[in-house]
Amino acid sequence: MTGCPRGLKGDVAMREMLTSYKLALVQMDCILFDVQANLDKAEGLVREAAAHGAKLICLPEVFQVGYFGSRIPDMMRYAEPEDGPSLTRMRALAKELEVHILAPILFSTPDGIENAAFLLDDQGELLGHYAKTHPVGDERTYLRRGSRYPVFETKLGRLGVVICYDVCFPETTRLLALSGAEVVLVPAAWRASHYFKEWWDIDLASNALDNLVYMAAVNRCGPSGEEIFAGKSQLRSPLGELLCTCGVEEEAILYGEVDLSRVAKERAFNTVLTDRHPEDYLPLSAQ
């Protein structure tokens, strides 16, 4: 399967479209290399989020393995195909609970292993996946880089995805916004020591405001070897306002409300996306 979006079409999409809904960001303490334990924990948290009325439930970056930047080669052993245990279980859960799930995993493809995030609809169908386009550290050596920015047409609006370090590059969210994205999901495994305070809040706020989108960022938390993951999952409004956030250390489910009419309202008033002059920006692609 490619990163191309699969979504609702025609009358079905119009009839089932939700203009406002609750989303859940699952700030999870993943256990390194223990896929079964991580799947068990994720299932429990997803069930809890669904019981609280969440329609879109997002898990953190490579939740099934647990991220460890200095052990990427070891992580690769746990990469899975599309029909592997992680997506199979999450698909069944999405269908049973009638919720959309963002499931980020290490994804095994014929061309290499990707740091990817799969979007599942409320019938358990795979709408497609996004592969991280800006690998960091040893990811550059061992993982296959993505190069596409799909926007998924769903009953919850037009959803885009960027993964962790991708959010540091303003072009990523801008491309999604120009393709119609209203909500951008940001699964991450960001460590507390890597410019977290400088980048996390500021980049999420600026990406939201500059593109008039919701930014829904879910970071993992807890220690893993010598690394500590920074938590602070959060939802930003289309004006960059902090709507809700988690603490730094604790495992938690963060609930937030998405109102798609606000995206339309802000874009009607603020014409930043249509006032651009792309012809002036050509030197960017030559650098």
C-alpha positions as CSV (number, residue, x, y, z in Angstrom):
1,M,0.0,0.0,0.0
2,T,1.2,3.5,-0.7
3,G,0.8,6.7,1.2
4,C,-2.1,7.7,-0.9
5,P,-5.2,8.6,1.1
6,R,-8.3,6.5,0.8
7,G,-11.4,8.2,2.1
8,L,-15.1,8.7,2.0
9,K,-16.7,9.7,-1.3
10,G,-19.7,11.6,-2.5
11,D,-23.0,11.4,-0.6
12,V,-21.7,9.1,2.1
13,A,-19.1,11.6,3.1
14,M,-21.5,14.4,3.2
15,R,-24.1,12.5,5.1
16,E,-21.7,11.2,7.8
17,M,-19.4,14.3,8.1
18,L,-18.9,15.5,11.7
19,T,-18.1,19.2,12.0
20,S,-17.1,19.0,15.6
21,Y,-15.9,16.1,17.7
22,K,-13.7,15.0,20.6
23,L,-10.2,13.7,19.9
24,A,-7.9,11.8,22.3
25,L,-4.1,12.1,22.5
26,V,-2.7,9.0,24.2
27,Q,0.5,10.1,26.0
28,M,1.9,6.6,26.6
29,D,5.0,5.3,28.3
30,C,6.1,2.7,25.8
31,I,8.2,-0.3,26.8
32,L,11.3,-0.7,24.6
33,F,11.1,-3.8,22.3
34,D,8.1,-5.3,24.1
35,V,5.5,-5.3,21.3
36,Q,2.9,-7.4,23.2
37,A,3.0,-5.2,26.3
38,N,2.8,-2.1,24.2
39,L,-0.2,-3.4,22.3
40,D,-1.9,-4.5,25.5
41,K,-1.4,-1.1,27.0
42,A,-2.4,0.8,23.9
43,E,-5.6,-1.3,23.6
44,G,-6.6,-0.4,27.2
45,L,-6.0,3.3,26.7
46,V,-7.8,3.3,23.3
47,R,-10.8,1.6,25.0
48,E,-10.8,4.2,27.8
49,A,-10.6,7.1,25.3
50,A,-13.5,5.6,23.2
51,A,-15.6,5.2,26.4
52,H,-15.1,8.9,27.0
53,G,-16.5,9.8,23.6
54,A,-13.4,10.3,21.5
55,K,-13.9,9.9,17.8
56,L,-10.2,10.2,16.8
57,I,-7.6,8.5,19.0
58,C,-3.9,9.1,18.3
59,L,-1.0,7.0,19.6
60,P,2.7,8.2,19.8
61,E,5.5,7.6,17.4
62,V,6.3,3.9,16.8
63,F,4.2,3.0,19.9
64,Q,4.5,-0.7,19.3
65,V,8.3,-0.8,19.7
66,G,9.2,2.1,21.9
67,Y,11.6,4.7,20.4
68,F,15.3,4.6,21.2
69,G,17.4,6.9,19.0
70,S,20.7,5.2,19.6
71,R,19.3,1.7,19.0
72,I,17.7,2.1,15.6
73,P,19.3,-1.1,14.2
74,D,17.8,-3.1,17.1
75,M,14.4,-1.5,16.6
76,M,14.4,-2.6,12.9
77,R,13.9,-6.2,14.0
78,Y,10.4,-5.3,15.1
79,A,9.2,-3.7,11.9
80,E,5.9,-5.1,10.6
81,P,4.1,-5.3,7.3
82,E,0.6,-4.0,6.8
83,D,-0.9,-7.3,7.9
84,G,1.3,-7.6,11.0
85,P,0.0,-7.9,14.6
86,S,0.0,-4.2,15.4
87,L,-2.2,-3.0,12.6
88,T,-4.3,-6.1,12.7
89,R,-5.1,-5.5,16.3
90,M,-5.7,-1.8,15.9
91,R,-7.9,-2.3,12.9
92,A,-10.1,-4.7,14.9
93,L,-10.3,-2.3,17.8
94,A,-11.2,0.7,15.5
95,K,-14.0,-1.4,14.0
96,E,-15.3,-2.7,17.3
97,L,-15.3,0.7,19.0
98,E,-16.3,2.7,15.8
99,V,-13.4,5.2,16.2
100,H,-10.7,6.5,14.0
101,I,-7.2,5.6,15.2
102,L,-3.8,6.9,14.2
103,A,-1.4,4.0,14.7
104,P,2.3,4.9,14.2
105,I,4.6,1.9,13.7
106,L,7.9,0.8,12.2
107,F,6.6,-0.3,8.8
108,S,8.4,-3.0,6.7
109,T,8.1,-2.4,3.0
110,P,9.8,-4.2,0.0
111,D,12.0,-1.1,-0.4
112,G,13.0,-0.7,3.3
113,I,11.7,0.2,6.7
114,E,9.7,3.3,7.4
115,N,8.9,5.3,10.5
116,A,5.2,5.5,9.5
117,A,1.8,6.4,10.8
118,F,-1.4,4.6,9.6
119,L,-4.8,6.2,9.7
120,L,-7.7,3.7,10.4
121,D,-11.3,4.7,10.0
122,D,-14.2,3.7,12.2
123,Q,-14.8,0.5,10.2
124,G,-11.2,-0.7,10.7
125,E,-10.3,0.2,7.1
126,L,-6.8,1.5,6.3
127,L,-7.1,4.9,4.8
128,G,-3.4,5.1,4.1
129,H,-0.2,6.0,5.8
130,Y,2.4,8.8,6.0
131,A,6.1,8.0,6.3
132,K,8.4,10.4,8.2
133,T,10.1,12.7,5.6
134,H,12.8,14.1,7.9
135,P,14.7,11.3,9.6
136,V,16.8,12.3,12.5
137,G,20.1,10.8,13.9
138,D,20.6,7.1,13.0
139,E,17.2,7.1,11.3
140,R,19.0,8.7,8.3
141,T,21.2,5.6,7.9
142,Y,18.8,2.8,8.5
143,L,15.2,3.9,7.7
144,R,13.6,4.8,4.4
145,R,12.6,8.4,4.1
146,G,9.1,9.3,3.0
147,S,8.5,11.9,0.3
148,R,4.7,12.3,0.2
149,Y,2.3,14.4,2.2
150,P,-1.1,12.8,1.8
151,V,-4.3,14.4,3.1
152,F,-7.0,12.0,4.2
153,E,-10.6,12.7,3.4
154,T,-12.6,11.4,6.4
155,K,-15.9,12.0,8.2
156,L,-13.8,13.9,10.7
157,G,-12.5,16.4,8.1
158,R,-9.3,16.5,6.1
159,L,-6.5,15.1,8.2
160,G,-2.7,15.3,7.6
161,V,0.2,13.8,9.5
162,V,3.7,14.8,10.3
163,I,6.0,12.8,12.6
164,C,8.1,14.3,15.4
165,Y,11.1,16.1,13.8
166,D,9.0,16.9,10.7
167,V,7.3,19.7,12.6
168,C,10.6,21.7,12.7
169,F,10.2,22.2,9.0
170,P,7.5,24.7,8.1
171,E,7.2,23.4,4.6
172,T,5.6,20.2,5.8
173,T,2.5,21.6,7.4
174,R,2.2,24.3,4.7
175,L,2.1,21.5,2.0
176,L,-0.7,19.8,4.0
177,A,-2.6,23.0,4.4
178,L,-2.4,23.8,0.7
179,S,-3.8,20.4,0.0
180,G,-6.8,21.1,2.3
181,A,-5.8,19.7,5.7
182,E,-7.8,21.1,8.6
183,V,-6.2,19.0,11.3
184,V,-2.6,17.9,11.4
185,L,-1.7,15.0,13.7
186,V,1.8,14.9,15.2
187,P,2.9,11.6,16.8
188,A,6.2,12.1,18.4
189,A,8.9,10.5,20.6
190,W,10.7,13.7,21.6
191,R,13.3,13.6,24.3
192,A,13.5,16.1,27.1
193,S,17.1,17.1,26.3
194,H,16.8,17.8,22.6
195,Y,15.7,21.4,22.4
196,F,12.3,20.3,23.6
197,K,11.3,23.5,25.3
198,E,12.6,25.6,22.4
199,W,11.0,23.7,19.6
200,W,7.9,21.9,20.8
201,D,5.6,24.7,22.0
202,I,6.8,27.3,19.6
203,D,6.8,25.1,16.5
204,L,3.4,23.7,17.2
205,A,1.9,27.2,17.8
206,S,3.6,28.7,14.7
207,N,2.6,25.8,12.4
208,A,-1.0,26.1,13.6
209,L,-1.2,29.9,13.2
210,D,0.8,30.1,9.9
211,N,-1.5,27.5,8.3
212,L,-4.8,28.0,10.2
213,V,-5.0,24.4,11.1
214,Y,-5.5,22.4,14.4
215,M,-2.2,20.8,15.5
216,A,-2.8,17.7,17.6
217,A,0.6,16.5,19.0
218,V,0.9,13.3,21.0
219,N,4.4,12.7,22.5
220,R,5.4,9.6,24.5
221,C,6.6,10.0,28.1
222,G,8.8,8.2,30.6
223,P,12.4,6.9,30.7
224,S,14.0,4.5,28.2
225,G,17.6,3.6,29.1
226,E,19.4,6.9,29.5
227,E,16.8,8.8,27.5
228,I,13.8,10.5,29.0
229,F,10.8,11.4,26.8
230,A,9.2,14.7,27.4
231,G,5.4,14.2,27.2
232,K,3.5,17.5,27.1
233,S,1.1,16.3,24.4
234,Q,-1.2,19.2,23.3
235,L,-3.8,20.6,21.0
236,R,-3.4,23.9,19.3
237,S,-6.2,26.0,17.7
238,P,-6.0,27.4,14.2
239,L,-4.7,30.6,15.8
240,G,-2.0,28.7,17.7
241,E,-3.8,28.9,21.0
242,L,-3.0,26.2,23.5
243,L,-6.4,24.5,24.0
244,C,-5.2,21.7,26.3
245,T,-2.0,20.0,27.3
246,C,-0.6,17.2,29.5
247,G,2.2,17.3,32.1
248,V,5.7,16.2,31.3
249,E,6.1,12.9,33.0
250,E,2.8,11.2,33.6
251,E,1.0,8.7,31.3
252,A,-2.3,10.3,30.4
253,I,-5.1,10.6,27.8
254,L,-5.6,14.2,26.7
255,Y,-9.0,15.1,25.4
256,G,-9.7,18.1,23.1
257,E,-12.5,19.4,21.0
258,V,-12.1,20.0,17.3
259,D,-14.5,22.4,15.6
260,L,-14.0,22.4,11.8
261,S,-16.1,25.5,11.3
262,R,-13.4,27.4,13.1
263,V,-10.9,26.5,10.4
264,A,-13.3,27.7,7.7
265,K,-14.0,30.9,9.7
266,E,-10.3,31.8,10.3
267,R,-9.4,31.1,6.7
268,A,-12.2,33.3,5.4
269,F,-10.8,36.2,7.6
270,N,-7.1,35.5,7.3
271,T,-6.0,35.0,3.7
272,V,-2.4,34.0,4.4
273,L,-2.8,30.8,2.3
274,T,-4.1,32.7,-0.7
275,D,-1.8,35.7,-0.5
276,R,1.3,33.8,-1.1
277,H,3.6,34.4,-4.1
278,P,5.0,30.9,-4.9
279,E,6.9,32.2,-8.0
280,D,9.1,34.2,-5.6
281,Y,10.0,31.1,-3.5
282,L,11.6,29.1,-6.3
283,P,15.1,29.6,-4.9
284,L,14.1,27.6,-1.9
285,S,14.0,24.4,-4.0
286,A,17.4,25.1,-5.4
287,Q,19.2,25.4,-2.0
